[in-house]
Amino acid sequence: MVFVHGLLMTGVDMTLLRHRVARGGFAVKQFSYASIRRAVEHNAACLQKYLNRIDAGVVHLVGHSLGGLVIRQLFHDYPAQRPGRVVTFGTPHQGSRVARVLSRWFAARLLMGRSLGILLGDAPPWPADRELGVIAGTRGIGVGWLVPGLAEPNDGTVAVVETRLAQMTDYIEVPVSHTALLFSRETARQVCAFLSSGRFDHQE
């Protein structure tokens, strides 16, 4: 299983999540990429090269926020992937209102760098034959406080409605913020559930 981090991150932020998922019986790896300096197409190409070095018949992918969009670009540009399921959490599949509003300011555009376009909704379609599980946070604590009109519920950065795709296999909400999704035991539990069965555990 390969983890793909989000904007302005390196993968260190996913350490606890990787540890918890590994305890669930999965072999875990972390892909790191230049989220600001490189275009999403370049990062998808780097991810493909990284995956080519993995000796496994099945490769699952787990992406946080922008990482989920890099995975979408991967499947568009390199559709001949090995079997495996995909989980995205906190990913603005429908584009990000926060990114759209903040992009009015030069400093914010610099922070989003060459990933701005895909954050605004310029992502390729999802392949219908690939199982996709979507996790959304619902605790609205984050930079979204500064953005008027962010739909509720949201995780403080990404609105729940922005995380959904018509082609997704299953969907679940976790009552934590965008960043806290990385450190939530429930996130890890649901990632393991979907990768094991193709469904989240909806029992309370």
C-alpha positions as CSV (number, residue, x, y, z in Angstrom):
1,M,0.0,0.0,0.0
2,V,1.3,3.5,-0.9
3,F,0.4,6.7,0.9
4,V,0.3,10.0,-0.9
5,H,0.4,13.2,1.2
6,G,-1.3,16.5,0.6
7,L,-0.3,20.1,-0.2
8,L,2.8,21.5,1.6
9,M,3.5,18.2,3.3
10,T,6.2,15.6,3.0
11,G,4.7,12.4,4.2
12,V,6.0,12.7,7.7
13,D,2.5,13.9,8.6
14,M,1.2,10.4,7.7
15,T,3.6,8.5,9.9
16,L,1.0,7.7,12.6
17,L,-1.6,6.7,10.1
18,R,0.9,4.5,8.3
19,H,1.8,2.8,11.6
20,R,-1.8,2.1,12.5
21,V,-2.6,0.8,9.1
22,A,0.5,-1.4,9.2
23,R,-0.8,-2.9,12.5
24,G,-3.9,-3.9,10.5
25,G,-1.8,-6.2,8.4
26,F,-0.8,-4.1,5.5
27,A,2.7,-3.4,4.1
28,V,3.0,0.4,3.9
29,K,5.1,2.8,1.9
30,Q,5.2,6.5,1.5
31,F,5.5,8.5,-1.7
32,S,6.7,12.0,-1.4
33,Y,6.5,14.7,-4.1
34,A,6.9,18.5,-4.7
35,S,3.4,19.7,-4.3
36,I,4.2,23.4,-5.0
37,R,7.1,23.4,-7.5
38,R,5.8,20.6,-9.8
39,A,2.7,20.3,-11.8
40,V,0.3,17.4,-11.0
41,E,1.1,15.6,-14.2
42,H,4.8,15.6,-13.2
43,N,4.0,14.3,-9.8
44,A,1.7,11.6,-11.2
45,A,4.6,10.5,-13.5
46,C,6.9,10.4,-10.4
47,L,4.3,8.3,-8.6
48,Q,4.2,5.9,-11.5
49,K,7.9,5.5,-11.4
50,Y,7.7,4.8,-7.7
51,L,5.0,2.2,-8.2
52,N,7.1,0.5,-10.9
53,R,9.7,-0.3,-8.2
54,I,7.3,-2.1,-6.0
55,D,7.3,-5.9,-6.3
56,A,3.7,-6.8,-5.5
57,G,0.7,-8.1,-7.4
58,V,-1.8,-5.8,-5.7
59,V,-1.0,-2.2,-4.8
60,H,-3.5,-0.1,-2.8
61,L,-3.3,3.7,-2.8
62,V,-4.3,6.1,0.0
63,G,-4.3,9.8,-0.5
64,H,-4.9,12.8,1.8
65,S,-6.3,16.0,0.3
66,L,-4.3,16.9,-2.8
67,G,-2.8,13.4,-2.6
68,G,-6.1,12.0,-3.8
69,L,-6.0,14.3,-6.8
70,V,-2.5,13.1,-7.7
71,I,-3.9,9.6,-7.6
72,R,-6.7,10.6,-9.9
73,Q,-4.1,12.0,-12.3
74,L,-2.1,8.8,-12.1
75,F,-5.1,6.7,-13.2
76,H,-5.8,9.1,-16.1
77,D,-2.3,9.2,-17.4
78,Y,-1.3,5.6,-16.6
79,P,-4.5,3.6,-16.7
80,A,-2.7,0.2,-16.8
81,Q,-2.4,-0.1,-13.0
82,R,-2.2,-3.3,-11.0
83,P,-5.2,-4.5,-9.0
84,G,-5.8,-2.6,-5.8
85,R,-8.3,-0.3,-4.0
86,V,-8.0,3.4,-3.4
87,V,-9.0,5.5,-0.4
88,T,-9.0,9.3,-0.4
89,F,-9.7,11.4,2.7
90,G,-10.2,15.1,2.8
91,T,-9.8,15.3,-1.0
92,P,-11.7,18.1,-2.8
93,H,-12.8,15.9,-5.8
94,Q,-15.2,18.6,-6.9
95,G,-12.7,21.4,-6.5
96,S,-12.0,23.5,-3.4
97,R,-13.9,26.7,-2.6
98,V,-11.1,27.6,-0.1
99,A,-8.5,27.4,-2.9
100,R,-10.8,29.3,-5.2
101,V,-11.3,32.2,-2.7
102,L,-7.7,32.3,-1.5
103,S,-6.3,32.3,-5.0
104,R,-7.4,35.9,-5.3
105,W,-4.3,36.7,-3.2
106,F,-0.8,36.4,-4.6
107,A,0.7,35.0,-1.4
108,A,-1.9,32.2,-1.3
109,R,-1.3,31.4,-5.0
110,L,2.4,31.0,-4.2
111,L,1.5,28.6,-1.4
112,M,-0.6,26.4,-3.7
113,G,2.0,26.7,-6.5
114,R,1.5,24.5,-9.6
115,S,-1.2,22.4,-7.8
116,L,-3.6,25.3,-8.0
117,G,-5.3,24.2,-11.2
118,I,-6.3,20.8,-9.9
119,L,-7.4,22.2,-6.6
120,L,-9.8,24.4,-8.5
121,G,-11.5,21.4,-10.0
122,D,-9.3,20.6,-13.1
123,A,-9.1,16.9,-12.3
124,P,-9.6,14.1,-14.8
125,P,-12.5,11.7,-14.4
126,W,-12.2,8.7,-12.2
127,P,-12.1,5.2,-13.9
128,A,-15.4,3.4,-13.3
129,D,-13.7,0.0,-12.8
130,R,-11.5,1.1,-9.9
131,E,-12.9,0.8,-6.3
132,L,-12.8,4.1,-4.6
133,G,-13.6,4.8,-0.9
134,V,-14.1,8.4,0.2
135,I,-13.7,9.6,3.7
136,A,-14.9,13.1,4.7
137,G,-14.3,15.1,7.9
138,T,-17.1,17.0,9.5
139,R,-15.5,19.1,12.2
140,G,-15.2,22.6,10.7
141,I,-12.0,23.8,12.3
142,G,-9.4,25.3,9.9
143,V,-8.6,27.9,7.3
144,G,-12.2,27.6,6.0
145,W,-13.2,30.0,8.8
146,L,-11.6,32.7,6.7
147,V,-13.6,31.8,3.6
148,P,-17.2,32.9,3.3
149,G,-19.7,30.5,1.8
150,L,-17.9,27.2,2.5
151,A,-20.7,24.7,2.5
152,E,-21.5,22.8,5.7
153,P,-20.7,20.3,6.9
154,N,-17.0,20.7,6.3
155,D,-13.7,19.7,7.8
156,G,-12.5,23.3,8.2
157,T,-10.8,23.2,4.8
158,V,-12.8,21.0,2.4
159,A,-16.7,20.8,2.4
160,V,-18.2,17.3,2.6
161,V,-20.0,17.9,-0.7
162,E,-16.6,18.6,-2.4
163,T,-15.2,15.2,-1.4
164,R,-17.9,13.1,-3.2
165,L,-17.6,11.5,-6.6
166,A,-20.5,9.8,-8.5
167,Q,-18.1,6.9,-9.3
168,M,-17.1,6.3,-5.7
169,T,-17.7,2.8,-4.3
170,D,-18.4,3.8,-0.7
171,Y,-18.4,6.9,1.4
172,I,-18.2,7.7,5.1
173,E,-17.9,10.7,7.4
174,V,-15.6,11.0,10.4
175,P,-16.2,13.8,13.0
176,V,-12.7,15.4,12.8
177,S,-11.1,18.3,11.0
178,H,-9.0,18.2,7.8
179,T,-5.7,17.9,9.6
180,A,-7.0,15.6,12.3
181,L,-8.1,13.1,9.7
182,L,-4.4,12.2,9.6
183,F,-4.2,11.4,13.3
184,S,-7.7,9.8,13.9
185,R,-7.9,6.2,14.9
186,E,-11.2,6.1,13.1
187,T,-9.6,7.2,9.8
188,A,-7.1,4.3,10.1
189,R,-9.8,1.8,11.0
190,Q,-11.9,2.8,8.0
191,V,-8.9,2.7,5.6
192,C,-8.2,-0.8,6.7
193,A,-11.9,-1.8,6.4
194,F,-12.2,-0.5,2.9
195,L,-8.9,-1.9,1.6
196,S,-9.8,-5.3,3.1
197,S,-13.4,-5.6,1.9
198,G,-14.2,-2.8,-0.5
199,R,-16.6,-1.3,2.0
200,F,-16.3,1.0,5.1
201,D,-17.5,-0.2,8.4
202,H,-20.8,1.7,8.9
203,Q,-21.7,0.0,12.2
204,E,-21.5,2.4,15.1
